[in-house]
Amino acid sequence: MSLEQFNGLVTVFERDHALARDIIHQAHNHAPDAWSALTAPQRGRLHLWAHQALPRQLVASGRAVRSDPTEEFSSQILSPLLAQPSAEHAAILEELAKQTGSVWLRTEAAQMRNAVRAQQWRPPTAAEVREVLTAPSRRIIGSGEQLAAVMAEILEDVGDDLRADRALRWHRQRSHNGCPCPGRHGRAPAPRLPGRRGRCAEQRRAGLPGSRPGRGSRV
């Protein structure tokens, strides 16, 4: 339907709800294809109008009532969109769900996006599989076990890098110092100075004053 014709139809519907109900009834009974020329955005706009202007009547649970075409119009106008999944239709349903707060429309939009992704999916090539296997950052982690496996690989790689870097620095410093028997950092170990206990032992051996008596001596 052309934009001018559609805008005229919406104007009539907004001005006179009684006339709009009559048009919807007549189209339902005598012209089932009356809305076939509508585009997807036009269907979305008519659904929003019907949601606001033709609200459903609350019916007691368990009570059988006759279907009213005007009350079903808001959902029936979207039937072609629901039957043909596409990114455009999913976007329209999502926008309508935001404006109306409809859980049904939000669910339908999510299911439609999943269906579109399923249609567009293609199996990965062997090269892509190898790339994902060798690149933990490109994996999809869906469980704690998968996360632990990826973290273990990353930590192992970090450990290998640290060991390689330490060995390289040790080798360079050893070559720079030219020490055949290097200690830590390529230098000969410094002599250890006697502590308090060692000084006391030397004083006892030398018989110097201030030495602590042995376990069997008397003061």
KOLTOR-303653 format. One line per field, with one value per atom (N, C-alpha, C): residue in three letters; chain; atom name; x, y, z. Coordinates in Angstrom, 3 decimals. Layout:
# KOLTOR-303653
r ALA_...;
c A_...;
a CA_...;
X X_...;
Y Y_...;
Z Z_...;
This chain:
# KOLTOR-303653
r MET_MET_MET_SER_SER_SER_LEU_LEU_LEU_GLU_GLU_GLU_GLN_GLN_GLN_PHE_PHE_PHE_ASN_ASN_ASN_GLY_GLY_GLY_LEU_LEU_LEU_VAL_VAL_VAL_THR_THR_THR_VAL_VAL_VAL_PHE_PHE_PHE_GLU_GLU_GLU_ARG_ARG_ARG_ASP_ASP_ASP_HIS_HIS_HIS_ALA_ALA_ALA_LEU_LEU_LEU_ALA_ALA_ALA_ARG_ARG_ARG_ASP_ASP_ASP_ILE_ILE_ILE_ILE_ILE_ILE_HIS_HIS_HIS_GLN_GLN_GLN_ALA_ALA_ALA_HIS_HIS_HIS_ASN_ASN_ASN_HIS_HIS_HIS_ALA_ALA_ALA_PRO_PRO_PRO_ASP_ASP_ASP_ALA_ALA_ALA_TRP_TRP_TRP_SER_SER_SER_ALA_ALA_ALA_LEU_LEU_LEU_THR_THR_THR_ALA_ALA_ALA_PRO_PRO_PRO_GLN_GLN_GLN_ARG_ARG_ARG_GLY_GLY_GLY_ARG_ARG_ARG_LEU_LEU_LEU_HIS_HIS_HIS_LEU_LEU_LEU_TRP_TRP_TRP_ALA_ALA_ALA_HIS_HIS_HIS_GLN_GLN_GLN_ALA_ALA_ALA_LEU_LEU_LEU_PRO_PRO_PRO_ARG_ARG_ARG_GLN_GLN_GLN_LEU_LEU_LEU_VAL_VAL_VAL_ALA_ALA_ALA_SER_SER_SER_GLY_GLY_GLY_ARG_ARG_ARG_ALA_ALA_ALA_VAL_VAL_VAL_ARG_ARG_ARG_SER_SER_SER_ASP_ASP_ASP_PRO_PRO_PRO_THR_THR_THR_GLU_GLU_GLU_GLU_GLU_GLU_PHE_PHE_PHE_SER_SER_SER_SER_SER_SER_GLN_GLN_GLN_ILE_ILE_ILE_LEU_LEU_LEU_SER_SER_SER_PRO_PRO_PRO_LEU_LEU_LEU_LEU_LEU_LEU_ALA_ALA_ALA_GLN_GLN_GLN_PRO_PRO_PRO_SER_SER_SER_ALA_ALA_ALA_GLU_GLU_GLU_HIS_HIS_HIS_ALA_ALA_ALA_ALA_ALA_ALA_ILE_ILE_ILE_LEU_LEU_LEU_GLU_GLU_GLU_GLU_GLU_GLU_LEU_LEU_LEU_ALA_ALA_ALA_LYS_LYS_LYS_GLN_GLN_GLN_THR_THR_THR_GLY_GLY_GLY_SER_SER_SER_VAL_VAL_VAL_TRP_TRP_TRP_LEU_LEU_LEU_ARG_ARG_ARG_THR_THR_THR_GLU_GLU_GLU_ALA_ALA_ALA_ALA_ALA_ALA_GLN_GLN_GLN_MET_MET_MET_ARG_ARG_ARG_ASN_ASN_ASN_ALA_ALA_ALA_VAL_VAL_VAL_ARG_ARG_ARG_ALA_ALA_ALA_GLN_GLN_GLN_GLN_GLN_GLN_TRP_TRP_TRP_ARG_ARG_ARG_PRO_PRO_PRO_PRO_PRO_PRO_THR_THR_THR_ALA_ALA_ALA_ALA_ALA_ALA_GLU_GLU_GLU_VAL_VAL_VAL_ARG_ARG_ARG_GLU_GLU_GLU_VAL_VAL_VAL_LEU_LEU_LEU_THR_THR_THR_ALA_ALA_ALA_PRO_PRO_PRO_SER_SER_SER_ARG_ARG_ARG_ARG_ARG_ARG_ILE_ILE_ILE_ILE_ILE_ILE_GLY_GLY_GLY_SER_SER_SER_GLY_GLY_GLY_GLU_GLU_GLU_GLN_GLN_GLN_LEU_LEU_LEU_ALA_ALA_ALA_ALA_ALA_ALA_VAL_VAL_VAL_MET_MET_MET_ALA_ALA_ALA_GLU_GLU_GLU_ILE_ILE_ILE_LEU_LEU_LEU_GLU_GLU_GLU_ASP_ASP_ASP_VAL_VAL_VAL_GLY_GLY_GLY_ASP_ASP_ASP_ASP_ASP_ASP_LEU_LEU_LEU_ARG_ARG_ARG_ALA_ALA_ALA_ASP_ASP_ASP_ARG_ARG_ARG_ALA_ALA_ALA_LEU_LEU_LEU_ARG_ARG_ARG_TRP_TRP_TRP_HIS_HIS_HIS_ARG_ARG_ARG_GLN_GLN_GLN_ARG_ARG_ARG_SER_SER_SER_HIS_HIS_HIS_ASN_ASN_ASN_GLY_GLY_GLY_CYS_CYS_CYS_PRO_PRO_PRO_CYS_CYS_CYS_PRO_PRO_PRO_GLY_GLY_GLY_ARG_ARG_ARG_HIS_HIS_HIS_GLY_GLY_GLY_ARG_ARG_ARG_ALA_ALA_ALA_PRO_PRO_PRO_ALA_ALA_ALA_PRO_PRO_PRO_ARG_ARG_ARG_LEU_LEU_LEU_PRO_PRO_PRO_GLY_GLY_GLY_ARG_ARG_ARG_ARG_ARG_ARG_GLY_GLY_GLY_ARG_ARG_ARG_CYS_CYS_CYS_ALA_ALA_ALA_GLU_GLU_GLU_GLN_GLN_GLN_ARG_ARG_ARG_ARG_ARG_ARG_ALA_ALA_ALA_GLY_GLY_GLY_LEU_LEU_LEU_PRO_PRO_PRO_GLY_GLY_GLY_SER_SER_SER_ARG_ARG_ARG_PRO_PRO_PRO_GLY_GLY_GLY_ARG_ARG_ARG_GLY_GLY_GLY_SER_SER_SER_ARG_ARG_ARG_VAL_VAL_VAL;
c A_A_A_A_A_A_A_A_A_A_A_A_A_A_A_A_A_A_A_A_A_A_A_A_A_A_A_A_A_A_A_A_A_A_A_A_A_A_A_A_A_A_A_A_A_A_A_A_A_A_A_A_A_A_A_A_A_A_A_A_A_A_A_A_A_A_A_A_A_A_A_A_A_A_A_A_A_A_A_A_A_A_A_A_A_A_A_A_A_A_A_A_A_A_A_A_A_A_A_A_A_A_A_A_A_A_A_A_A_A_A_A_A_A_A_A_A_A_A_A_A_A_A_A_A_A_A_A_A_A_A_A_A_A_A_A_A_A_A_A_A_A_A_A_A_A_A_A_A_A_A_A_A_A_A_A_A_A_A_A_A_A_A_A_A_A_A_A_A_A_A_A_A_A_A_A_A_A_A_A_A_A_A_A_A_A_A_A_A_A_A_A_A_A_A_A_A_A_A_A_A_A_A_A_A_A_A_A_A_A_A_A_A_A_A_A_A_A_A_A_A_A_A_A_A_A_A_A_A_A_A_A_A_A_A_A_A_A_A_A_A_A_A_A_A_A_A_A_A_A_A_A_A_A_A_A_A_A_A_A_A_A_A_A_A_A_A_A_A_A_A_A_A_A_A_A_A_A_A_A_A_A_A_A_A_A_A_A_A_A_A_A_A_A_A_A_A_A_A_A_A_A_A_A_A_A_A_A_A_A_A_A_A_A_A_A_A_A_A_A_A_A_A_A_A_A_A_A_A_A_A_A_A_A_A_A_A_A_A_A_A_A_A_A_A_A_A_A_A_A_A_A_A_A_A_A_A_A_A_A_A_A_A_A_A_A_A_A_A_A_A_A_A_A_A_A_A_A_A_A_A_A_A_A_A_A_A_A_A_A_A_A_A_A_A_A_A_A_A_A_A_A_A_A_A_A_A_A_A_A_A_A_A_A_A_A_A_A_A_A_A_A_A_A_A_A_A_A_A_A_A_A_A_A_A_A_A_A_A_A_A_A_A_A_A_A_A_A_A_A_A_A_A_A_A_A_A_A_A_A_A_A_A_A_A_A_A_A_A_A_A_A_A_A_A_A_A_A_A_A_A_A_A_A_A_A_A_A_A_A_A_A_A_A_A_A_A_A_A_A_A_A_A_A_A_A_A_A_A_A_A_A_A_A_A_A_A_A_A_A_A_A_A_A_A_A_A_A_A_A_A_A_A_A_A_A_A_A_A_A_A_A_A_A_A_A_A_A_A_A_A_A_A_A_A_A_A_A_A_A_A_A_A_A_A_A_A_A_A_A_A_A_A_A_A_A_A_A_A_A_A_A_A_A_A_A_A_A_A_A_A_A_A_A_A_A_A_A_A_A_A_A_A_A_A_A_A_A_A_A_A_A_A_A_A_A_A_A_A_A_A_A_A_A_A_A_A_A_A_A_A_A_A_A_A_A_A_A_A_A_A_A_A_A_A_A_A_A_A_A_A_A_A_A_A_A_A;
a N_CA_C_N_CA_C_N_CA_C_N_CA_C_N_CA_C_N_CA_C_N_CA_C_N_CA_C_N_CA_C_N_CA_C_N_CA_C_N_CA_C_N_CA_C_N_CA_C_N_CA_C_N_CA_C_N_CA_C_N_CA_C_N_CA_C_N_CA_C_N_CA_C_N_CA_C_N_CA_C_N_CA_C_N_CA_C_N_CA_C_N_CA_C_N_CA_C_N_CA_C_N_CA_C_N_CA_C_N_CA_C_N_CA_C_N_CA_C_N_CA_C_N_CA_C_N_CA_C_N_CA_C_N_CA_C_N_CA_C_N_CA_C_N_CA_C_N_CA_C_N_CA_C_N_CA_C_N_CA_C_N_CA_C_N_CA_C_N_CA_C_N_CA_C_N_CA_C_N_CA_C_N_CA_C_N_CA_C_N_CA_C_N_CA_C_N_CA_C_N_CA_C_N_CA_C_N_CA_C_N_CA_C_N_CA_C_N_CA_C_N_CA_C_N_CA_C_N_CA_C_N_CA_C_N_CA_C_N_CA_C_N_CA_C_N_CA_C_N_CA_C_N_CA_C_N_CA_C_N_CA_C_N_CA_C_N_CA_C_N_CA_C_N_CA_C_N_CA_C_N_CA_C_N_CA_C_N_CA_C_N_CA_C_N_CA_C_N_CA_C_N_CA_C_N_CA_C_N_CA_C_N_CA_C_N_CA_C_N_CA_C_N_CA_C_N_CA_C_N_CA_C_N_CA_C_N_CA_C_N_CA_C_N_CA_C_N_CA_C_N_CA_C_N_CA_C_N_CA_C_N_CA_C_N_CA_C_N_CA_C_N_CA_C_N_CA_C_N_CA_C_N_CA_C_N_CA_C_N_CA_C_N_CA_C_N_CA_C_N_CA_C_N_CA_C_N_CA_C_N_CA_C_N_CA_C_N_CA_C_N_CA_C_N_CA_C_N_CA_C_N_CA_C_N_CA_C_N_CA_C_N_CA_C_N_CA_C_N_CA_C_N_CA_C_N_CA_C_N_CA_C_N_CA_C_N_CA_C_N_CA_C_N_CA_C_N_CA_C_N_CA_C_N_CA_C_N_CA_C_N_CA_C_N_CA_C_N_CA_C_N_CA_C_N_CA_C_N_CA_C_N_CA_C_N_CA_C_N_CA_C_N_CA_C_N_CA_C_N_CA_C_N_CA_C_N_CA_C_N_CA_C_N_CA_C_N_CA_C_N_CA_C_N_CA_C_N_CA_C_N_CA_C_N_CA_C_N_CA_C_N_CA_C_N_CA_C_N_CA_C_N_CA_C_N_CA_C_N_CA_C_N_CA_C_N_CA_C_N_CA_C_N_CA_C_N_CA_C_N_CA_C_N_CA_C_N_CA_C_N_CA_C_N_CA_C_N_CA_C_N_CA_C_N_CA_C_N_CA_C_N_CA_C_N_CA_C_N_CA_C_N_CA_C_N_CA_C_N_CA_C_N_CA_C_N_CA_C_N_CA_C_N_CA_C_N_CA_C_N_CA_C_N_CA_C_N_CA_C_N_CA_C_N_CA_C_N_CA_C_N_CA_C_N_CA_C_N_CA_C_N_CA_C_N_CA_C_N_CA_C_N_CA_C_N_CA_C_N_CA_C_N_CA_C_N_CA_C_N_CA_C_N_CA_C_N_CA_C_N_CA_C_N_CA_C_N_CA_C_N_CA_C_N_CA_C;
X 0.853_0.000_0.889_0.526_1.332_1.279_2.282_2.353_1.158_0.733_-0.397_-1.685_-1.922_-3.117_-3.101_-1.948_-1.858_-2.094_-1.490_-1.698_-3.164_-3.852_-5.282_-6.090_-5.741_-6.435_-6.248_-5.018_-4.742_-5.493_-5.558_-6.285_-7.754_-8.379_-9.783_-9.948_-9.050_-9.137_-8.989_-8.087_-7.855_-9.009_-9.680_-10.770_-12.065_-12.321_-13.621_-13.376_-13.359_-13.115_-14.275_-15.476_-16.638_-16.551_-16.175_-16.006_-14.858_-13.797_-12.667_-13.098_-13.896_-14.397_-15.232_-16.068_-16.916_-16.063_-15.041_-14.158_-13.439_-12.965_-12.258_-13.212_-14.457_-15.449_-15.723_-15.956_-16.268_-15.095_-13.876_-12.712_-12.559_-12.854_-12.737_-13.745_-14.963_-16.028_-16.031_-15.609_-15.783_-14.475_-13.430_-12.178_-10.979_-10.740_-9.639_-8.270_-8.119_-6.823_-6.752_-7.622_-7.676_-6.378_-5.652_-4.440_-3.165_-3.311_-2.139_-1.131_-1.574_-0.670_0.141_-0.073_0.650_2.109_2.980_4.387_4.579_5.755_6.028_5.941_6.559_6.405_4.960_4.171_2.766_1.982_2.287_1.640_1.991_3.236_3.622_2.880_2.694_1.979_0.509_-0.125_-1.524_-1.677_-0.706_-0.765_-0.715_0.152_0.254_-1.040_-1.650_-2.937_-4.011_-4.106_-5.131_-4.904_-3.647_-3.356_-3.889_-3.839_-4.293_-5.792_-6.311_-7.696_-8.681_-8.228_-9.117_-8.613_-8.622_-8.106_-8.994_-8.369_-9.119_-9.965_-11.152_-12.022_-11.623_-11.573_-11.227_-12.365_-11.998_-12.978_-12.678_-13.702_-13.519_-12.937_-12.097_-11.457_-12.487_-12.340_-13.244_-14.508_-14.675_-15.891_-15.653_-16.549_-16.439_-17.109_-16.379_-16.916_-16.628_-17.422_-17.217_-16.068_-15.214_-14.077_-14.547_-13.950_-14.279_-13.143_-13.425_-12.351_-11.629_-12.337_-11.668_-10.671_-11.008_-10.081_-8.903_-9.121_-8.038_-7.206_-7.638_-6.983_-5.524_-5.236_-3.869_-2.877_-3.307_-2.405_-2.423_-3.606_-3.693_-2.935_-2.858_-2.155_-0.664_-0.156_1.260_1.565_0.534_0.749_1.755_1.698_2.707_4.135_4.307_5.654_6.154_5.283_5.668_5.945_5.271_5.438_6.690_7.293_8.477_9.609_10.403_11.486_12.519_12.863_13.900_14.396_15.571_16.113_15.220_14.639_13.751_12.504_11.897_10.689_10.995_12.142_12.512_12.695_13.286_13.472_12.120_11.169_9.838_9.147_9.243_8.619_9.258_10.572_11.249_10.803_10.666_10.225_8.795_7.941_6.563_6.514_7.369_7.413_7.823_8.760_9.166_8.031_7.263_6.205_4.959_4.723_3.501_3.772_5.029_5.339_4.878_4.705_4.185_5.282_5.076_6.011_5.946_4.751_4.584_5.423_5.353_6.129_7.635_8.056_9.466_9.960_9.139_9.509_9.569_8.584_8.564_9.779_10.154_11.320_12.589_12.755_13.954_14.003_12.885_12.850_13.122_12.638_12.870_14.346_14.993_16.430_17.214_16.840_17.510_17.298_16.088_15.809_16.614_16.752_17.531_18.994_19.537_20.932_21.125_20.141_20.245_20.248_19.458_19.426_20.736_21.373_22.601_23.860_23.731_24.904_25.496_26.796_27.501_28.575_28.867_29.886_31.263_32.077_33.413_34.331_35.276_36.276_37.324_38.162_39.209_40.194_40.503_41.421_40.831_39.531_38.892_38.858_38.651_38.653_40.030_41.089_42.449_42.749_42.278_42.534_41.862_40.639_39.933_40.602_41.051_41.688_42.995_43.685_44.966_44.835_43.613_43.403_42.316_42.682_41.669_40.745_41.224_40.393_39.196_39.217_38.126_37.124_37.337_36.433_35.210_34.110_32.903_32.903_32.966_33.045_31.634_31.170_29.813_29.681_30.795_30.715_31.967_31.906_33.068_34.231_33.952_35.026_35.768_35.012_35.656_36.488_35.972_36.741_38.031_37.963_39.164_40.193_39.717_40.647_41.359_40.611_41.222_42.211_41.843_42.738_44.008_43.878_45.066_46.023_45.478_46.339_47.020_46.270_46.856_47.969_47.730_48.760_49.984_49.758_50.889_51.727_51.053_51.788_52.560_51.949_52.647_53.863_53.706_54.844_55.971_55.648_56.693_57.433_56.681_57.318_58.241_57.802_58.632_59.895_59.778_60.970_61.940_61.426_62.301_62.991_62.259_62.844_63.903_63.664_64.632_65.908_65.746_66.931_67.750_67.070_67.791_68.551_67.937_68.622_69.799_69.654_70.749_71.927_71.624_72.678_73.423_72.674_73.318_74.191_73.719_74.496_75.730_75.599_76.755_77.823_77.375_78.351_78.998_78.243_78.783_79.801_79.532_80.443_81.652_81.508_82.632_83.004_82.070_82.368_82.125_83.112_82.915_81.989_81.934_81.064_80.178_79.279_78.497_77.537_77.328_76.269_75.007_74.226_73.002_73.335_72.652_72.863_74.275_74.932_76.218_77.378_77.213_78.316_78.649_79.923_80.328_79.605_79.189_78.446_79.283_78.704_79.428_79.638_80.792_81.031_80.018_79.590_78.612_79.321_78.843_79.415_78.795_79.614_79.061_78.045_76.968_75.953_76.318_75.362_75.634_76.015_75.312_75.603_77.003_77.401_78.744_79.815_79.593_80.604_80.776_79.683_79.782_80.578_80.368_81.114_82.594_82.978_84.392_84.986_84.205_84.728_84.948_84.097_84.296_85.547_85.735_86.932_88.193_88.130_89.324_89.465_88.450_88.504_88.389_87.683_87.548_86.411_86.493_85.379_84.134_83.025_81.756_81.157_81.914_81.353_80.354_79.308_78.280_78.794_78.562_79.047_78.326_79.022_78.423_77.365_76.692_75.563_76.016_77.250_77.675_78.560_78.870_79.771_78.999_79.724_79.147_79.594_78.737_79.077_79.618;
Y -1.194_0.000_1.245_2.213_3.422_4.176_5.011_5.756_6.694_7.324_8.251_7.516_6.351_5.572_5.087_4.651_4.135_5.244_6.399_7.519_7.933_7.885_8.203_7.183_5.901_4.857_5.032_5.302_5.482_6.698_7.752_8.952_8.642_7.879_7.483_6.633_5.691_4.805_5.604_6.559_7.326_8.277_8.790_9.743_9.061_7.861_7.218_5.736_5.383_3.991_3.081_3.626_2.810_2.448_3.415_3.137_2.157_2.292_1.377_-0.048_-0.210_-1.543_-2.128_-1.304_-1.790_-2.204_-1.412_-1.759_-3.077_-3.259_-4.497_-5.687_-5.535_-6.604_-6.967_-5.961_-6.219_-6.888_-6.454_-7.070_-8.519_-8.781_-10.152_-11.083_-10.588_-11.447_-11.540_-10.478_-10.446_-10.229_-9.789_-9.509_-9.928_-11.238_-11.715_-11.168_-10.801_-10.304_-8.777_-8.136_-6.670_-6.038_-6.737_-6.163_-6.753_-7.473_-8.159_-7.185_-5.971_-5.012_-4.207_-4.416_-3.646_-4.090_-3.126_-3.447_-3.816_-4.339_-4.743_-3.560_-2.405_-1.272_-0.811_-0.863_-0.469_-1.420_-2.695_-3.663_-3.373_-3.012_-2.665_-1.447_-0.452_0.756_0.466_-0.374_-0.733_-1.560_-2.406_-3.173_-2.236_-1.249_-0.312_0.477_0.888_1.599_0.700_-0.543_-1.458_-1.803_-1.901_-2.206_-1.103_0.128_1.249_1.525_1.364_1.747_0.589_-0.632_-1.799_-2.801_-2.432_-3.346_-4.581_-5.684_-6.926_-6.831_-7.424_-7.475_-8.644_-8.395_-9.455_-10.476_-11.738_-12.822_-13.701_-14.097_-14.959_-16.292_-16.855_-18.118_-19.229_-20.015_-21.135_-20.767_-19.517_-19.081_-19.073_-19.653_-19.706_-18.470_-17.769_-16.579_-16.659_-15.937_-15.889_-14.931_-15.347_-14.525_-13.237_-12.132_-10.833_-10.415_-10.212_-9.838_-8.556_-7.618_-6.366_-6.578_-7.480_-7.745_-8.598_-9.399_-10.232_-9.492_-8.300_-7.589_-7.276_-6.872_-6.469_-7.611_-8.838_-9.974_-10.534_-10.533_-11.062_-10.214_-8.911_-8.040_-8.336_-8.994_-9.333_-10.748_-11.508_-12.913_-13.088_-12.281_-12.458_-12.198_-11.293_-11.029_-12.234_-12.839_-13.993_-15.209_-15.295_-16.457_-16.374_-15.196_-15.018_-14.410_-15.230_-14.706_-13.925_-12.758_-11.937_-10.951_-10.384_-9.400_-8.165_-7.770_-6.597_-6.857_-8.017_-8.336_-8.454_-9.036_-9.140_-7.757_-6.830_-5.466_-4.778_-4.992_-4.402_-4.963_-6.272_-6.890_-6.395_-6.233_-5.725_-4.307_-3.472_-2.090_-2.058_-2.904_-2.968_-3.474_-4.420_-4.940_-3.849_-2.995_-1.888_-0.901_-0.611_0.393_-0.131_-1.432_-1.996_-2.785_-3.142_-3.966_-5.408_-5.857_-7.200_-8.249_-9.171_-10.280_-11.218_-11.382_-12.234_-11.739_-10.440_-9.897_-10.000_-9.779_-9.894_-11.326_-12.288_-13.693_-14.050_-13.596_-13.871_-13.255_-12.056_-11.402_-12.181_-12.631_-13.400_-14.714_-15.411_-16.666_-16.436_-15.311_-15.020_-14.742_-14.019_-13.762_-15.061_-15.964_-17.264_-18.041_-17.969_-18.662_-18.069_-16.745_-16.092_-16.493_-16.517_-16.938_-18.387_-19.226_-20.633_-20.777_-19.943_-19.998_-19.511_-18.540_-17.960_-18.707_-19.664_-20.369_-21.274_-21.352_-22.276_-22.978_-24.222_-24.937_-24.302_-24.254_-23.649_-24.524_-23.878_-24.612_-25.202_-26.098_-26.711_-25.669_-24.658_-23.609_-22.800_-22.517_-21.761_-22.563_-23.876_-24.720_-24.710_-24.839_-24.819_-23.480_-22.401_-21.079_-20.915_-21.415_-21.318_-22.188_-23.371_-24.278_-23.718_-22.928_-22.368_-20.955_-20.425_-19.069_-19.122_-19.270_-19.350_-18.140_-16.966_-15.763_-15.823_-16.709_-16.795_-17.891_-18.567_-19.634_-19.073_-19.811_-19.491_-20.350_-19.712_-20.433_-20.559_-21.789_-22.016_-22.701_-23.045_-23.724_-23.424_-23.760_-23.552_-24.433_-25.644_-26.538_-25.987_-25.427_-24.840_-23.624_-22.816_-21.654_-22.090_-23.144_-23.630_-24.150_-24.829_-25.349_-24.217_-23.184_-22.052_-21.321_-21.101_-20.419_-21.231_-22.561_-23.401_-23.259_-23.214_-23.040_-21.679_-20.640_-19.301_-19.219_-19.785_-19.766_-20.574_-21.671_-22.464_-21.680_-20.949_-20.118_-19.017_-18.391_-17.340_-17.916_-19.103_-19.735_-20.052_-20.533_-20.818_-19.543_-18.449_-17.182_-16.693_-16.814_-16.361_-17.199_-18.515_-19.369_-19.067_-18.848_-18.534_-17.187_-16.202_-14.884_-14.946_-15.711_-15.834_-16.526_-17.589_-18.296_-17.396_-16.580_-15.690_-14.627_-14.034_-13.016_-13.610_-14.820_-15.474_-15.739_-16.187_-16.470_-15.198_-14.111_-12.854_-12.318_-12.381_-11.850_-12.710_-14.004_-14.887_-14.581_-14.373_-14.049_-12.695_-11.756_-10.424_-10.445_-11.204_-11.251_-12.128_-13.128_-14.014_-14.887_-15.186_-15.987_-17.447_-18.323_-19.732_-20.411_-19.907_-20.531_-19.464_-18.987_-17.859_-18.285_-17.336_-17.538_-16.912_-16.375_-15.728_-14.473_-14.281_-13.129_-13.119_-14.321_-14.365_-13.930_-13.689_-13.253_-14.352_-14.350_-15.332_-15.051_-16.096_-15.874_-15.160_-14.182_-13.409_-14.261_-14.085_-14.872_-14.513_-15.536_-15.324_-14.930_-13.880_-13.413_-14.190_-14.514_-15.279_-14.453_-15.097_-14.433_-14.451_-14.095_-14.026_-15.395_-16.436_-17.767_-18.208_-17.859_-18.228_-17.477_-16.208_-15.446_-16.011_-16.411_-16.979_-18.275_-19.099_-20.347_-20.074_-19.078_-18.754_-18.218_-17.420_-16.899_-18.020_-19.028_-20.132_-20.912_-21.124_-21.865_-21.097_-19.766_-18.972_-18.639_-18.951_-18.646_-17.184_-16.443_-15.001_-14.705_-13.576_-13.203_-12.834_-12.967_-12.644_-13.806_-14.959_-16.119_-16.792_-17.359_-18.036_-19.405_-19.784_-21.071_-22.194_-23.298_-24.472_-25.060_-26.098_-26.678_-27.352_-27.904_-28.610_-27.774_-26.548_-25.707_-25.030_-24.575_-23.818_-22.391_-21.540_-20.089_-19.783;
Z 0.000_0.000_0.000_-0.810_-0.893_0.435_0.656_1.906_2.061_0.943_1.007_1.373_0.761_1.067_2.520_2.967_4.335_5.357_5.141_6.071_6.116_4.951_4.940_5.725_5.599_6.341_7.849_8.271_9.695_10.236_9.440_9.872_10.118_9.202_9.378_10.634_10.840_12.009_13.311_13.323_14.550_14.861_13.836_14.049_14.473_13.954_14.195_14.479_15.748_16.119_15.722_15.749_15.342_13.872_13.031_11.604_11.385_12.175_12.054_12.391_13.434_13.777_12.639_12.033_10.937_9.739_9.419_8.295_8.566_9.779_10.125_10.042_10.510_10.420_8.965_8.139_6.730_6.018_6.328_5.700_6.144_7.395_7.909_7.247_7.004_6.485_4.959_4.281_2.828_2.046_2.702_1.970_2.826_2.932_3.783_3.376_2.106_1.621_1.617_2.373_2.341_2.828_3.705_4.285_3.676_2.585_2.005_1.393_1.030_0.394_1.401_2.693_3.709_3.797_4.003_4.241_5.712_6.029_7.410_8.383_8.088_9.009_9.148_8.062_8.140_9.039_8.979_9.866_11.320_11.557_12.919_13.437_12.587_13.010_13.279_12.443_12.670_13.955_14.226_15.471_16.679_16.624_17.738_17.913_16.797_16.898_17.505_17.014_17.502_18.973_19.378_20.780_21.694_21.222_22.040_21.878_20.658_20.387_20.523_20.353_20.397_21.426_22.685_23.709_23.837_24.215_24.416_25.684_25.608_26.765_27.665_28.946_29.881_29.962_29.908_29.940_31.136_31.851_33.010_32.583_33.436_33.134_32.986_31.912_31.671_30.920_30.600_29.899_28.397_27.630_26.170_25.572_24.710_24.049_22.566_21.775_20.326_20.000_19.073_18.690_18.012_18.417_17.845_16.919_15.610_14.681_15.064_15.679_16.041_17.178_18.105_19.193_18.738_17.707_17.171_16.126_15.755_14.656_14.981_16.206_16.554_16.409_16.688_16.538_15.115_14.476_13.122_12.115_12.372_11.425_11.408_12.469_12.543_12.062_11.696_11.320_10.187_9.095_8.041_8.520_9.473_10.004_10.795_11.585_12.393_11.522_10.378_9.504_8.642_8.542_7.693_8.527_9.206_10.049_9.234_9.735_9.122_10.169_9.917_10.856_10.928_9.782_9.772_10.610_10.442_11.196_12.687_13.029_14.445_15.064_14.313_14.825_15.050_14.145_14.310_15.545_15.746_16.920_18.209_18.198_19.397_19.732_18.711_18.944_19.462_18.905_19.389_20.828_21.156_22.529_23.512_23.111_23.974_24.199_23.150_23.254_23.957_23.881_24.463_25.746_25.989_27.148_27.001_25.778_25.518_25.682_26.608_26.777_25.574_25.027_23.852_22.676_22.393_21.282_21.543_22.791_23.121_22.916_23.293_23.104_21.627_20.876_19.442_18.744_19.146_18.536_18.827_20.067_20.426_19.658_19.552_18.804_17.328_16.798_15.385_15.122_16.011_15.830_15.887_16.766_16.820_15.521_14.981_13.726_12.571_12.553_11.493_11.595_12.817_12.989_12.565_12.856_12.461_10.943_10.250_8.793_8.181_8.826_8.275_8.707_9.632_10.140_9.075_9.058_8.174_8.987_8.671_9.449_9.250_10.300_10.163_9.321_8.678_7.903_8.842_8.290_9.107_9.623_8.798_9.230_10.382_10.330_11.400_12.698_12.590_13.786_14.433_13.625_14.179_14.829_14.231_14.791_16.147_16.272_17.552_18.605_18.222_19.180_19.713_18.905_19.336_19.891_19.946_20.473_21.537_22.813_23.872_23.930_23.484_23.567_22.623_21.634_20.677_21.033_22.122_22.507_23.233_23.142_23.891_25.140_26.297_27.562_28.123_28.225_28.673_30.015_30.654_31.948_32.748_34.036_34.894_34.499_34.032_33.608_32.395_31.438_30.260_30.641_31.577_32.035_32.715_33.538_34.219_33.217_32.166_31.161_30.427_30.067_29.357_30.266_31.535_32.465_32.692_32.757_32.936_31.757_30.548_29.375_29.387_29.781_29.810_30.849_32.038_33.087_32.673_31.973_31.498_30.492_29.601_28.635_29.341_30.349_31.097_31.811_32.408_33.077_32.123_30.936_29.935_29.546_29.380_29.020_30.136_31.388_32.507_32.631_32.469_32.550_31.422_30.230_29.106_29.318_29.836_30.079_31.179_32.243_33.330_32.858_32.065_31.553_30.642_29.834_28.932_29.705_30.729_31.517_32.282_32.813_33.532_32.598_31.404_30.450_30.052_29.829_29.442_30.562_31.814_32.931_33.199_33.013_33.196_32.162_30.928_29.883_30.152_30.695_30.967_32.112_33.178_34.331_34.074_33.200_32.915_34.091_35.000_36.179_35.862_36.050_35.731_36.712_37.965_38.962_39.585_38.855_39.358_40.443_41.320_42.294_41.766_42.659_42.196_41.413_40.299_39.406_38.823_38.705_38.033_38.898_40.216_41.077_42.070_42.482_43.475_44.775_45.490_46.736_47.766_48.455_49.472_50.714_51.443_52.663_53.729_54.462_55.509_56.792_57.432_58.695_59.843_60.861_61.981_62.747_63.145_63.929_65.400_66.225_67.663_68.207_67.762_68.253_67.823_66.617_66.156_66.918_67.258_67.993_69.405_70.018_71.363_71.347_70.347_70.261_70.091_69.258_69.082_70.375_71.134_72.395_73.394_73.434_74.354_73.997_72.684_72.293_72.644_72.580_72.858_74.340_75.175_76.607_76.902_76.055_76.247_77.188_77.919_78.800_78.000_78.654_77.993_77.275_77.269_76.606_77.511_76.930_77.719_78.124_79.412_79.864_79.158_79.088_78.453_79.325_78.819_79.521_80.813_80.852_82.054_82.961_82.703_83.498_84.590_85.596_86.705_86.662_87.186_87.225_88.574;
